[in-house]
Amino acid sequence: MSPLGNPHSRDHFIISLAVGLFASLRGIDLDGHDNCTYRKRGFDEAQPDASFYIGANAEIIPWETTIIDLDQFPAPDLVIEVAYSSLADDKGEKRLLYESLGVQEYWIIDVQAVKVIAFEVKNQGSYRIKQSQVLPGLEMGILEEAFRRSRQTNHGKVSAWLLSQFQS
């Protein structure tokens, strides 16, 4: 695994925080995984930066499970890759892998462009979206603004701003 730098780690923190805050404020059940490994027979192993089981799936993975076996459990509802130097791979090979594994949504955080490239996955294909389908009401534009703000101020202030946006 390549070394991960400050920009990657900061955006990774912000996206995980944003998803958690949004779900909490909206009463959405959520189980988050940070760099968790997923395996399925016949496919490459996946280890997304962040992944989430949402709603009815939030309690489906037993706590003691180490590597998540997708032949036994469903794929996460949402998978997120933070791309600083891996954008081409995240848009290409990883996107195809997540389509094949059956995730419902796949987001790529383009650290350098300060963009969220979000896809809804259906029928082993993916389609660009501006608003999450698995976290209804969460707009990618709000997340992009949080990333822009994080370039200018600390995470505490960005968190407060996100809370104000999600509560309005």
N, CA and C atoms as an extended XYZ file, in Angstrom:
504
Properties=species:S:1:pos:R:3:atomname:S:1:resname:S:1:resid:I:1 pbc="F F F"
N         0.845       -1.174        0.000 N   MET     1
C         0.000        0.000        0.000 CA  MET     1
C         0.890        1.238        0.000 C   MET     1
N         0.584        2.191       -0.845 N   SER     2
C         1.354        3.427       -0.929 CA  SER     2
C         1.148        4.260        0.330 C   SER     2
N         2.143        5.083        0.688 N   PRO     3
C         1.968        5.964        1.839 CA  PRO     3
C         0.830        6.953        1.576 C   PRO     3
N         0.078        7.249        2.620 N   LEU     4
C        -1.023        8.199        2.511 CA  LEU     4
C        -0.628        9.477        3.230 C   LEU     4
N        -0.805       10.596        2.562 N   GLY     5
C        -0.370       11.864        3.126 CA  GLY     5
C        -1.470       12.639        3.819 C   GLY     5
N        -1.093       13.821        4.250 N   ASN     6
C        -1.968       14.720        4.978 CA  ASN     6
C        -3.258       15.049        4.219 C   ASN     6
N        -3.224       15.449        2.938 N   PRO     7
C        -4.473       15.770        2.247 CA  PRO     7
C        -5.456       14.590        2.218 C   PRO     7
N        -4.945       13.397        1.923 N   HIS     8
C        -5.794       12.200        1.893 CA  HIS     8
C        -6.421       11.962        3.265 C   HIS     8
N        -5.604       12.001        4.305 N   SER     9
C        -6.106       11.685        5.643 CA  SER     9
C        -7.131       12.708        6.122 C   SER     9
N        -6.934       13.961        5.782 N   ARG    10
C        -7.890       14.994        6.198 CA  ARG    10
C        -9.236       14.825        5.496 C   ARG    10
N        -9.216       14.580        4.196 N   ASP    11
C       -10.482       14.384        3.481 CA  ASP    11
C       -11.162       13.090        3.909 C   ASP    11
N       -10.369       12.073        4.229 N   HIS    12
C       -10.922       10.819        4.743 CA  HIS    12
C       -11.678       11.085        6.042 C   HIS    12
N       -11.081       11.875        6.916 N   PHE    13
C       -11.742       12.212        8.178 CA  PHE    13
C       -13.041       12.971        7.924 C   PHE    13
N       -12.993       13.987        7.064 N   ILE    14
C       -14.176       14.818        6.805 CA  ILE    14
C       -15.323       13.991        6.235 C   ILE    14
N       -15.051       13.099        5.281 N   ILE    15
C       -16.153       12.344        4.674 CA  ILE    15
C       -16.769       11.378        5.678 C   ILE    15
N       -15.947       10.737        6.490 N   SER    16
C       -16.487        9.824        7.505 CA  SER    16
C       -17.304       10.592        8.539 C   SER    16
N       -16.795       11.743        8.951 N   LEU    17
C       -17.513       12.599        9.888 CA  LEU    17
C       -18.850       13.036        9.303 C   LEU    17
N       -18.840       13.505        8.061 N   ALA    18
C       -20.061       14.003        7.425 CA  ALA    18
C       -21.128       12.915        7.332 C   ALA    18
N       -20.733       11.728        6.909 N   VAL    19
C       -21.700       10.631        6.796 CA  VAL    19
C       -22.269       10.297        8.173 C   VAL    19
N       -21.410       10.224        9.176 N   GLY    20
C       -21.871        9.916       10.528 CA  GLY    20
C       -22.801       10.978       11.095 C   GLY    20
N       -22.441       12.248       10.929 N   LEU    21
C       -23.299       13.337       11.408 CA  LEU    21
C       -24.653       13.320       10.714 C   LEU    21
N       -24.633       13.184        9.394 N   PHE    22
C       -25.881       13.197        8.632 CA  PHE    22
C       -26.799       12.067        9.090 C   PHE    22
N       -26.257       10.858        9.177 N   ALA    23
C       -27.068        9.708        9.587 CA  ALA    23
C       -27.607        9.901       11.003 C   ALA    23
N       -26.783       10.397       11.901 N   SER    24
C       -27.215       10.607       13.286 CA  SER    24
C       -28.366       11.598       13.366 C   SER    24
N       -28.219       12.717       12.683 N   LEU    25
C       -29.245       13.758       12.741 CA  LEU    25
C       -30.541       13.347       12.055 C   LEU    25
N       -30.454       12.457       11.071 N   ARG    26
C       -31.649       12.008       10.345 CA  ARG    26
C       -32.228       10.704       10.904 C   ARG    26
N       -31.627       10.185       11.952 N   GLY    27
C       -32.125        8.948       12.547 CA  GLY    27
C       -31.933        7.730       11.658 C   GLY    27
N       -30.866        7.737       10.866 N   ILE    28
C       -30.573        6.627        9.952 CA  ILE    28
C       -29.577        5.691       10.629 C   ILE    28
N       -29.937        4.421       10.731 N   ASP    29
C       -29.018        3.435       11.301 CA  ASP    29
C       -27.801        3.301       10.392 C   ASP    29
N       -26.616        3.190       11.000 N   LEU    30
C       -25.368        3.226       10.242 CA  LEU    30
C       -24.300        2.400       10.945 C   LEU    30
N       -23.554        1.638       10.169 N   ASP    31
C       -22.392        0.902       10.671 CA  ASP    31
C       -21.230        1.228        9.745 C   ASP    31
N       -20.254        1.986       10.254 N   GLY    32
C       -19.138        2.443        9.433 CA  GLY    32
C       -17.904        1.579        9.581 C   GLY    32
N       -17.176        1.445        8.472 N   HIS    33
C       -15.952        0.647        8.439 CA  HIS    33
C       -14.845        1.478        7.796 C   HIS    33
N       -13.688        1.506        8.448 N   ASP    34
C       -12.544        2.273        7.984 CA  ASP    34
C       -11.471        1.305        7.490 C   ASP    34
N       -11.193        1.334        6.198 N   ASN    35
C       -10.177        0.463        5.592 CA  ASN    35
C       -10.414       -1.019        5.867 C   ASN    35
N       -11.660       -1.435        5.855 N   CYS    36
C       -12.024       -2.835        6.098 CA  CYS    36
C       -11.807       -3.656        4.821 C   CYS    36
N       -11.410       -4.903        4.999 N   THR    37
C       -11.185       -5.794        3.863 CA  THR    37
C       -12.433       -6.625        3.589 C   THR    37
N       -12.800       -6.689        2.311 N   TYR    38
C       -13.941       -7.482        1.839 CA  TYR    38
C       -13.429       -8.513        0.842 C   TYR    38
N       -13.937       -9.734        0.971 N   ARG    39
C       -13.551      -10.804        0.047 CA  ARG    39
C       -14.786      -11.488       -0.508 C   ARG    39
N       -14.683      -11.869       -1.788 N   LYS    40
C       -15.733      -12.642       -2.456 CA  LYS    40
C       -15.042      -13.561       -3.449 C   LYS    40
N       -15.442      -14.823       -3.426 N   ARG    41
C       -14.851      -15.795       -4.353 CA  ARG    41
C       -14.975      -15.304       -5.795 C   ARG    41
N       -13.872      -15.394       -6.527 N   GLY    42
C       -13.866      -15.029       -7.937 CA  GLY    42
C       -13.616      -13.558       -8.217 C   GLY    42
N       -13.410      -12.755       -7.168 N   PHE    43
C       -13.190      -11.318       -7.338 CA  PHE    43
C       -11.929      -10.898       -6.600 C   PHE    43
N       -11.366       -9.756       -7.022 N   ASP    44
C       -10.254       -9.182       -6.279 CA  ASP    44
C       -10.744       -8.759       -4.902 C   ASP    44
N        -9.843       -8.792       -3.947 N   GLU    45
C       -10.138       -8.311       -2.605 CA  GLU    45
C       -10.318       -6.795       -2.656 C   GLU    45
N       -11.219       -6.265       -1.853 N   ALA    46
C       -11.455       -4.826       -1.799 CA  ALA    46
C       -11.149       -4.309       -0.401 C   ALA    46
N       -10.561       -3.126       -0.348 N   GLN    47
C       -10.299       -2.472        0.933 CA  GLN    47
C       -10.530       -0.971        0.756 C   GLN    47
N       -11.804       -0.569        0.702 N   PRO    48
C       -12.100        0.852        0.499 CA  PRO    48
C       -11.672        1.699        1.695 C   PRO    48
N       -11.451        2.975        1.433 N   ASP    49
C       -11.092        3.892        2.511 CA  ASP    49
C       -12.184        3.934        3.576 C   ASP    49
N       -13.423        3.988        3.149 N   ALA    50
C       -14.557        3.985        4.080 CA  ALA    50
C       -15.699        3.219        3.431 C   ALA    50
N       -16.466        2.542        4.256 N   SER    51
C       -17.639        1.824        3.757 CA  SER    51
C       -18.683        1.791        4.861 C   SER    51
N       -19.935        1.711        4.444 N   PHE    52
C       -21.032        1.818        5.401 CA  PHE    52
C       -22.147        0.843        5.059 C   PHE    52
N       -22.665        0.211        6.104 N   TYR    53
C       -23.908       -0.548        6.026 CA  TYR    53
C       -24.972        0.370        6.606 C   TYR    53
N       -26.080        0.531        5.887 N   ILE    54
C       -27.059        1.564        6.213 CA  ILE    54
C       -28.448        0.948        6.358 C   ILE    54
N       -29.234        1.529        7.269 N   GLY    55
C       -30.620        1.100        7.450 CA  GLY    55
C       -30.708       -0.323        7.969 C   GLY    55
N       -31.479       -1.149        7.287 N   ALA    56
C       -31.701       -2.535        7.710 CA  ALA    56
C       -30.408       -3.338        7.774 C   ALA    56
N       -29.398       -2.939        7.033 N   ASN    57
C       -28.118       -3.665        7.025 CA  ASN    57
C       -27.154       -3.224        8.130 C   ASN    57
N       -27.511       -2.194        8.886 N   ALA    58
C       -26.576       -1.600        9.845 CA  ALA    58
C       -26.125       -2.559       10.947 C   ALA    58
N       -26.881       -3.599       11.197 N   GLU    59
C       -26.495       -4.538       12.255 CA  GLU    59
C       -26.260       -5.943       11.716 C   GLU    59
N       -26.025       -6.056       10.428 N   ILE    60
C       -25.911       -7.372        9.794 CA  ILE    60
C       -24.543       -8.026        9.976 C   ILE    60
N       -23.494       -7.236       10.163 N   ILE    61
C       -22.142       -7.782       10.315 CA  ILE    61
C       -21.835       -7.928       11.810 C   ILE    61
N       -21.636       -9.148       12.300 N   PRO    62
C       -21.298       -9.321       13.718 CA  PRO    62
C       -19.994       -8.592       14.060 C   PRO    62
N       -19.938       -8.037       15.260 N   TRP    63
C       -18.796       -7.231       15.674 CA  TRP    63
C       -17.490       -7.991       15.546 C   TRP    63
N       -17.478       -9.270       15.891 N   GLU    64
C       -16.232      -10.041       15.913 CA  GLU    64
C       -15.742      -10.451       14.526 C   GLU    64
N       -16.519      -10.175       13.483 N   THR    65
C       -16.103      -10.507       12.119 CA  THR    65
C       -14.835       -9.723       11.775 C   THR    65
N       -13.846      -10.405       11.231 N   THR    66
C       -12.605       -9.711       10.865 CA  THR    66
C       -12.673       -9.324        9.392 C   THR    66
N       -12.281      -10.213        8.502 N   ILE    67
C       -12.424       -9.975        7.066 CA  ILE    67
C       -13.888      -10.249        6.722 C   ILE    67
N       -14.535       -9.336        6.010 N   ILE    68
C       -15.951       -9.537        5.684 CA  ILE    68
C       -16.068      -10.358        4.408 C   ILE    68
N       -16.688      -11.502        4.537 N   ASP    69
C       -16.880      -12.462        3.450 CA  ASP    69
C       -18.186      -12.129        2.727 C   ASP    69
N       -18.066      -11.613        1.508 N   LEU    70
C       -19.254      -11.218        0.753 CA  LEU    70
C       -19.990      -12.406        0.145 C   LEU    70
N       -19.469      -13.603        0.331 N   ASP    71
C       -20.244      -14.795       -0.008 CA  ASP    71
C       -21.200      -15.134        1.132 C   ASP    71
N       -20.949      -14.570        2.302 N   GLN    72
C       -21.778      -14.814        3.482 CA  GLN    72
C       -22.637      -13.598        3.841 C   GLN    72
N       -22.108      -12.398        3.622 N   PHE    73
C       -22.791      -11.164        3.989 CA  PHE    73
C       -22.986      -10.291        2.750 C   PHE    73
N       -23.948       -9.357        2.796 N   PRO    74
C       -24.108       -8.450        1.653 CA  PRO    74
C       -22.948       -7.460        1.564 C   PRO    74
N       -22.780       -6.904        0.383 N   ALA    75
C       -21.795       -5.836        0.195 CA  ALA    75
C       -22.255       -4.607        0.971 C   ALA    75
N       -21.324       -3.735        1.338 N   PRO    76
C       -21.741       -2.499        2.000 CA  PRO    76
C       -22.653       -1.688        1.077 C   PRO    76
N       -23.528       -0.902        1.689 N   ASP    77
C       -24.440       -0.063        0.906 CA  ASP    77
C       -23.697        1.086        0.233 C   ASP    77
N       -22.695        1.622        0.922 N   LEU    78
C       -21.930        2.767        0.426 CA  LEU    78
C       -20.443        2.489        0.583 C   LEU    78
N       -19.705        2.696       -0.494 N   VAL    79
C       -18.247        2.564       -0.482 CA  VAL    79
C       -17.660        3.897       -0.930 C   VAL    79
N       -16.612        4.339       -0.222 N   ILE    80
C       -15.973        5.619       -0.530 CA  ILE    80
C       -14.471        5.414       -0.679 C   ILE    80
N       -13.927        5.935       -1.767 N   GLU    81
C       -12.477        5.977       -1.973 CA  GLU    81
C       -12.047        7.439       -1.986 C   GLU    81
N       -10.987        7.743       -1.258 N   VAL    82
C       -10.403        9.081       -1.242 CA  VAL    82
C        -9.207        9.040       -2.182 C   VAL    82
N        -9.271        9.840       -3.248 N   ALA    83
C        -8.271        9.760       -4.318 CA  ALA    83
C        -7.399       11.004       -4.346 C   ALA    83
N        -6.156       10.840       -3.952 N   TYR    84
C        -5.184       11.914       -4.126 CA  TYR    84
C        -4.323       11.608       -5.345 C   TYR    84
N        -3.774       10.409       -5.394 N   SER    85
C        -2.951       10.013       -6.538 CA  SER    85
C        -3.521        8.793       -7.257 C   SER    85
N        -4.692        8.329       -6.828 N   SER    86
C        -5.260        7.085       -7.360 CA  SER    86
C        -6.542        7.300       -8.160 C   SER    86
N        -6.784        8.521       -8.619 N   LEU    87
C        -8.064        8.845       -9.249 CA  LEU    87
C        -8.387        7.949      -10.442 C   LEU    87
N        -7.436        7.727      -11.323 N   ALA    88
C        -7.703        6.901      -12.513 CA  ALA    88
C        -8.110        5.485      -12.112 C   ALA    88
N        -7.409        4.901      -11.153 N   ASP    89
C        -7.741        3.552      -10.683 CA  ASP    89
C        -9.102        3.531       -9.996 C   ASP    89
N        -9.392        4.558       -9.194 N   ASP    90
C       -10.672        4.615       -8.488 CA  ASP    90
C       -11.842        4.766       -9.459 C   ASP    90
N       -11.640        5.515      -10.542 N   LYS    91
C       -12.701        5.687      -11.544 CA  LYS    91
C       -12.822        4.481      -12.465 C   LYS    91
N       -11.755        3.706      -12.583 N   GLY    92
C       -11.726        2.579      -13.513 CA  GLY    92
C       -11.885        1.237      -12.839 C   GLY    92
N       -10.749        0.608      -12.496 N   GLU    93
C       -10.759       -0.756      -11.952 CA  GLU    93
C       -11.587       -0.892      -10.680 C   GLU    93
N       -11.426        0.035       -9.756 N   LYS    94
C       -12.172       -0.083       -8.497 CA  LYS    94
C       -13.666        0.106       -8.721 C   LYS    94
N       -14.015        1.014       -9.587 N   ARG    95
C       -15.436        1.217       -9.886 CA  ARG    95
C       -16.044       -0.063      -10.450 C   ARG    95
N       -15.351       -0.701      -11.370 N   LEU    96
C       -15.843       -1.960      -11.935 CA  LEU    96
C       -15.945       -3.039      -10.864 C   LEU    96
N       -14.969       -3.084       -9.966 N   LEU    97
C       -14.999       -4.067       -8.888 CA  LEU    97
C       -16.215       -3.847       -7.992 C   LEU    97
N       -16.453       -2.610       -7.575 N   TYR    98
C       -17.583       -2.336       -6.686 CA  TYR    98
C       -18.920       -2.575       -7.379 C   TYR    98
N       -18.989       -2.313       -8.675 N   GLU    99
C       -20.200       -2.655       -9.430 CA  GLU    99
C       -20.441       -4.160       -9.358 C   GLU    99
N       -19.391       -4.938       -9.567 N   SER   100
C       -19.502       -6.403       -9.559 CA  SER   100
C       -19.830       -6.952       -8.176 C   SER   100
N       -19.333       -6.301       -7.136 N   LEU   101
C       -19.585       -6.777       -5.778 CA  LEU   101
C       -20.994       -6.451       -5.296 C   LEU   101
N       -21.650       -5.496       -5.956 N   GLY   102
C       -23.037       -5.198       -5.621 CA  GLY   102
C       -23.259       -4.100       -4.600 C   GLY   102
N       -22.295       -3.177       -4.457 N   VAL   103
C       -22.558       -2.035       -3.578 CA  VAL   103
C       -23.674       -1.200       -4.203 C   VAL   103
N       -24.382       -0.422       -3.391 N   GLN   104
C       -25.466        0.407       -3.923 CA  GLN   104
C       -24.989        1.778       -4.386 C   GLN   104
N       -23.993        2.318       -3.670 N   GLU   105
C       -23.427        3.606       -4.054 CA  GLU   105
C       -21.921        3.578       -3.895 C   GLU   105
N       -21.262        4.300       -4.787 N   TYR   106
C       -19.804        4.410       -4.769 CA  TYR   106
C       -19.449        5.873       -4.957 C   TYR   106
N       -18.705        6.424       -3.999 N   TRP   107
C       -18.267        7.808       -4.074 CA  TRP   107
C       -16.752        7.847       -4.172 C   TRP   107
N       -16.265        8.752       -5.003 N   ILE   108
C       -14.833        9.017       -5.095 CA  ILE   108
C       -14.617       10.465       -4.662 C   ILE   108
N       -13.764       10.661       -3.675 N   ILE   109
C       -13.402       12.011       -3.254 CA  ILE   109
C       -12.135       12.381       -4.016 C   ILE   109
N       -12.264       13.311       -4.959 N   ASP   110
C       -11.118       13.798       -5.730 CA  ASP   110
C       -10.472       14.913       -4.913 C   ASP   110
N        -9.443       14.563       -4.175 N   VAL   111
C        -8.802       15.482       -3.237 CA  VAL   111
C        -8.266       16.718       -3.951 C   VAL   111
N        -7.611       16.533       -5.080 N   GLN   112
C        -6.972       17.661       -5.756 CA  GLN   112
C        -7.980       18.612       -6.393 C   GLN   112
N        -9.067       18.091       -6.938 N   ALA   113
C       -10.082       18.940       -7.572 CA  ALA   113
C       -11.162       19.384       -6.587 C   ALA   113
N       -11.141       18.868       -5.372 N   VAL   114
C       -12.137       19.152       -4.336 CA  VAL   114
C       -13.538       18.847       -4.877 C   VAL   114
N       -13.708       17.614       -5.344 N   LYS   115
C       -14.975       17.163       -5.933 CA  LYS   115
C       -15.375       15.813       -5.357 C   LYS   115
N       -16.674       15.571       -5.336 N   VAL   116
C       -17.209       14.258       -5.007 CA  VAL   116
C       -17.829       13.707       -6.283 C   VAL   116
N       -17.319       12.581       -6.728 N   ILE   117
C       -17.853       11.902       -7.909 CA  ILE   117
C       -18.652       10.724       -7.372 C   ILE   117
N       -19.967       10.839       -7.414 N   ALA   118
C       -20.831        9.837       -6.780 CA  ALA   118
C       -21.597        9.050       -7.835 C   ALA   118
N       -21.708        7.754       -7.589 N   PHE   119
C       -22.406        6.850       -8.498 CA  PHE   119
C       -23.430        6.020       -7.741 C   PHE   119
N       -24.583        5.863       -8.343 N   GLU   120
C       -25.538        4.849       -7.906 CA  GLU   120
C       -25.237        3.612       -8.739 C   GLU   120
N       -25.172        2.469       -8.093 N   VAL   121
C       -24.851        1.223       -8.791 CA  VAL   121
C       -26.128        0.411       -8.940 C   VAL   121
N       -26.431        0.041      -10.194 N   LYS   122
C       -27.612       -0.768      -10.506 CA  LYS   122
C       -27.268       -1.724      -11.630 C   LYS   122
N       -27.755       -2.943      -11.522 N   ASN   123
C       -27.601       -3.921      -12.602 CA  ASN   123
C       -26.159       -4.022      -13.096 C   ASN   123
N       -25.220       -4.024      -12.184 N   GLN   124
C       -23.788       -4.098      -12.461 CA  GLN   124
C       -23.290       -2.973      -13.362 C   GLN   124
N       -23.949       -1.826      -13.281 N   GLY   125
C       -23.508       -0.616      -13.955 CA  GLY   125
C       -23.627        0.533      -12.962 C   GLY   125
N       -23.089        1.694      -13.309 N   SER   126
C       -23.168        2.822      -12.383 CA  SER   126
C       -23.534        4.096      -13.128 C   SER   126
N       -24.217        4.974      -12.388 N   TYR   127
C       -24.761        6.199      -12.953 CA  TYR   127
C       -24.469        7.344      -12.001 C   TYR   127
N       -24.006        8.476      -12.552 N   ARG   128
C       -23.673        9.641      -11.727 CA  ARG   128
C       -24.914       10.157      -11.013 C   ARG   128
N       -24.714       10.569       -9.770 N   ILE   129
C       -25.785       11.166       -8.977 CA  ILE   129
C       -25.260       12.423       -8.286 C   ILE   129
N       -26.163       13.335       -7.986 N   LYS   130
C       -25.827       14.560       -7.252 CA  LYS   130
C       -26.331       14.494       -5.815 C   LYS   130
N       -27.232       13.533       -5.546 N   GLN   131
C       -27.789       13.344       -4.214 CA  GLN   131
C       -27.776       11.858       -3.899 C   GLN   131
N       -27.384       11.536       -2.680 N   SER   132
C       -27.312       10.134       -2.275 CA  SER   132
C       -28.690        9.488       -2.288 C   SER   132
N       -28.724        8.239       -2.707 N   GLN   133
C       -29.945        7.447       -2.655 CA  GLN   133
C       -29.993        6.619       -1.371 C   GLN   133
N       -28.842        6.253       -0.828 N   VAL   134
C       -28.806        5.452        0.399 CA  VAL   134
C       -28.850        6.325        1.654 C   VAL   134
N       -28.538        7.598        1.514 N   LEU   135
C       -28.660        8.589        2.582 CA  LEU   135
C       -29.527        9.724        2.032 C   LEU   135
N       -30.835        9.484        1.933 N   PRO   136
C       -31.731       10.430        1.263 CA  PRO   136
C       -31.611       11.852        1.815 C   PRO   136
N       -31.430       12.787        0.889 N   GLY   137
C       -31.311       14.192        1.245 CA  GLY   137
C       -29.883       14.697        1.325 C   GLY   137
N       -28.914       13.798        1.295 N   LEU   138
C       -27.509       14.223        1.369 CA  LEU   138
C       -27.015       14.581       -0.028 C   LEU   138
N       -26.725       15.864       -0.215 N   GLU   139
C       -26.292       16.365       -1.517 CA  GLU   139
C       -24.772       16.437       -1.593 C   GLU   139
N       -24.250       16.046       -2.735 N   MET   140
C       -22.802       16.052       -2.931 CA  MET   140
C       -22.240       17.470       -2.851 C   MET   140
N       -23.026       18.460       -3.243 N   GLY   141
C       -22.578       19.848       -3.177 CA  GLY   141
C       -22.250       20.295       -1.759 C   GLY   141
N       -23.004       19.828       -0.775 N   ILE   142
C       -22.723       20.153        0.631 CA  ILE   142
C       -21.382       19.545        1.044 C   ILE   142
N       -21.149       18.301        0.618 N   LEU   143
C       -19.878       17.646        0.945 CA  LEU   143
C       -18.710       18.377        0.295 C   LEU   143
N       -18.885       18.785       -0.958 N   GLU   144
C       -17.814       19.522       -1.641 CA  GLU   144
C       -17.509       20.835       -0.933 C   GLU   144
N       -18.547       21.513       -0.467 N   GLU   145
C       -18.328       22.764        0.269 CA  GLU   145
C       -17.594       22.495        1.586 C   GLU   145
N       -17.911       21.394        2.241 N   ALA   146
C       -17.194       21.032        3.474 CA  ALA   146
C       -15.710       20.817        3.183 C   ALA   146
N       -15.406       20.152        2.068 N   PHE   147
C       -13.999       19.954        1.698 CA  PHE   147
C       -13.322       21.288        1.400 C   PHE   147
N       -14.013       22.189        0.693 N   ARG   148
C       -13.436       23.511        0.414 CA  ARG   148
C       -13.136       24.245        1.725 C   ARG   148
N       -14.090       24.206        2.648 N   ARG   149
C       -13.902       24.872        3.936 CA  ARG   149
C       -12.743       24.264        4.715 C   ARG   149
N       -12.563       22.949        4.586 N   SER   150
C       -11.488       22.279        5.334 CA  SER   150
C       -10.102       22.718        4.863 C   SER   150
N       -10.034       23.324        3.677 N   ARG   151
C        -8.748       23.842        3.188 CA  ARG   151
C        -8.398       25.157        3.868 C   ARG   151
N        -9.390       25.806        4.475 N   GLN   152
C        -9.202       27.134        5.052 CA  GLN   152
C        -9.285       27.161        6.572 C   GLN   152
N        -9.936       26.146        7.173 N   THR   153
C       -10.169       26.177        8.613 CA  THR   153
C       -10.099       24.770        9.195 C   THR   153
N       -10.177       24.672       10.512 N   ASN   154
C       -10.002       23.381       11.187 CA  ASN   154
C       -11.269       22.521       11.136 C   ASN   154
N       -11.097       21.272       11.488 N   HIS   155
C       -12.199       20.305       11.400 CA  HIS   155
C       -13.329       20.600       12.381 C   HIS   155
N       -13.025       21.206       13.517 N   GLY   156
C       -14.081       21.584       14.456 CA  GLY   156
C       -15.046       22.577       13.827 C   GLY   156
N       -14.499       23.565       13.124 N   LYS   157
C       -15.347       24.565       12.470 CA  LYS   157
C       -16.097       23.961       11.289 C   LYS   157
N       -15.453       23.072       10.557 N   VAL   158
C       -16.135       22.401        9.443 CA  VAL   158
C       -17.268       21.527        9.987 C   VAL   158
N       -17.033       20.859       11.096 N   SER   159
C       -18.068       20.029       11.723 CA  SER   159
C       -19.268       20.875       12.128 C   SER   159
N       -19.003       22.031       12.738 N   ALA   160
C       -20.087       22.928       13.147 CA  ALA   160
C       -20.876       23.396       11.927 C   ALA   160
N       -20.174       23.703       10.845 N   TRP   161
C       -20.852       24.126        9.620 CA  TRP   161
C       -21.716       22.992        9.067 C   TRP   161
N       -21.164       21.775        9.031 N   LEU   162
C       -21.946       20.626        8.556 CA  LEU   162
C       -23.197       20.427        9.407 C   LEU   162
N       -23.058       20.516       10.719 N   LEU   163
C       -24.223       20.376       11.599 CA  LEU   163
C       -25.294       21.400       11.250 C   LEU   163
N       -24.876       22.644       11.033 N   SER   164
C       -25.854       23.691       10.698 CA  SER   164
C       -26.543       23.396        9.373 C   SER   164
N       -25.813       22.849        8.412 N   GLN   165
C       -26.399       22.517        7.112 CA  GLN   165
C       -27.361       21.337        7.223 C   GLN   165
N       -26.982       20.335        7.970 N   PHE   166
C       -27.799       19.128        8.083 CA  PHE   166
C       -29.037       19.347        8.944 C   PHE   166
N       -29.001       20.334        9.834 N   GLN   167
C       -30.148       20.608       10.695 CA  GLN   167
C       -31.144       21.557       10.054 C   GLN   167
N       -30.754       22.218        8.975 N   SER   168
C       -31.665       23.200        8.357 CA  SER   168
C       -32.640       22.544        7.404 C   SER   168
